[in-house]
Amino acid sequence: MDTKNDKWHTQLRKGTFELAILLLLKNDAMYGYQITKQLQEDSSFPIADGSIYPILRRMSANGWISSFKEEHEGRSRKYYYLTDAGKEISEDRWNEFLTVYSFLNNLQAGGE
């Protein structure tokens, strides 16, 4: 049974990528390609080039991130950064992740 492509995995990845982007932007503004490469380098969830842009648009529409353009070597780059609301949601999502992880880890270990 191929479970790698079922809806649960898709939803888990969406939420994980969203949280990962929030955490990446917590410290510095980053441009889209830079975010993608960081996720590809450090993540056990493979993400295709260009896949983060719908996530970034959704996060921007929610008011969690904002952006600015800056010239670099003759090309315009769009940098994304967390808004105050994004900082709050980042902290909230991280705490929720830790709660869920702790709960599941306890179950896996045979705890109550």
C-alpha positions in Angstrom: 0.0 0.0 0.0 1.5 3.4 -1.1 0.7 5.8 1.7 3.2 8.4 0.8 0.7 10.1 -1.6 -2.4 10.0 0.5 -4.2 13.1 1.8 -2.8 12.8 5.4 0.8 13.0 4.1 -0.1 16.0 1.9 -1.7 17.8 4.8 1.1 17.0 7.2 3.6 18.3 4.7 1.6 21.5 4.1 1.5 22.3 7.8 5.2 21.4 8.2 6.3 23.6 5.4 4.2 26.5 6.7 5.7 26.2 10.2 9.3 25.7 8.7 8.9 28.9 6.7 7.6 30.8 9.7 10.7 29.6 11.7 13.1 30.4 8.9 11.7 34.0 8.6 11.8 34.5 12.4 15.4 35.7 12.3 15.9 37.2 8.9 14.2 38.3 5.7 14.7 35.7 2.9 13.9 35.6 -0.8 11.9 32.7 -2.2 14.7 30.7 -3.8 16.7 31.0 -0.6 13.8 29.6 1.4 13.4 26.7 -1.0 17.1 25.9 -0.9 17.2 26.0 2.9 14.2 23.7 3.1 15.7 21.3 0.5 19.0 21.2 2.4 17.7 20.8 5.9 14.4 19.0 5.4 13.4 15.4 5.4 10.4 16.5 3.4 11.3 17.1 -0.2 9.9 20.3 -1.7 10.0 21.1 -5.4 11.3 24.4 -6.7 8.4 26.9 -6.8 6.2 24.9 -4.4 6.6 27.4 -1.6 5.1 30.4 -3.5 1.5 29.3 -2.9 2.3 29.0 0.8 4.0 32.4 0.8 0.9 34.0 -1.0 -1.4 32.4 1.6 0.7 33.5 4.5 0.9 37.0 3.0 -2.9 37.1 2.6 -3.3 36.1 6.2 -1.0 39.0 7.2 1.7 36.7 8.7 4.4 37.9 6.3 5.1 40.9 4.2 7.7 41.5 1.5 9.9 44.1 -0.1 11.9 44.1 -3.3 15.6 44.7 -3.5 18.1 44.7 -6.4 20.9 42.2 -6.4 23.4 42.0 -9.2 20.9 43.6 -11.6 18.0 41.4 -10.7 15.1 42.2 -8.4 14.6 39.8 -5.5 11.4 39.7 -3.4 12.3 39.3 0.3 9.8 38.0 2.8 9.7 38.7 6.5 7.5 38.0 9.5 5.0 40.6 10.6 4.0 41.0 14.2 1.0 38.7 13.5 3.4 36.3 11.9 5.6 36.3 15.0 2.6 35.5 17.1 1.4 32.7 14.8 4.9 31.3 14.6 5.1 31.0 18.4 1.6 29.6 18.6 2.2 27.0 15.9 5.5 26.0 17.4 3.9 25.5 20.8 1.1 23.5 19.3 3.6 21.3 17.4 5.5 20.6 20.6 2.3 19.7 22.4 1.3 17.3 19.6 4.8 15.8 19.3 5.0 15.2 23.0 1.6 13.6 23.1 2.4 11.3 20.1 5.9 10.5 21.4 4.4 9.5 24.7 1.9 7.2 23.0 4.6 5.7 20.9 6.7 5.0 24.0 3.7 3.2 25.5 2.9 5.9 28.0 -0.5 7.1 29.0 
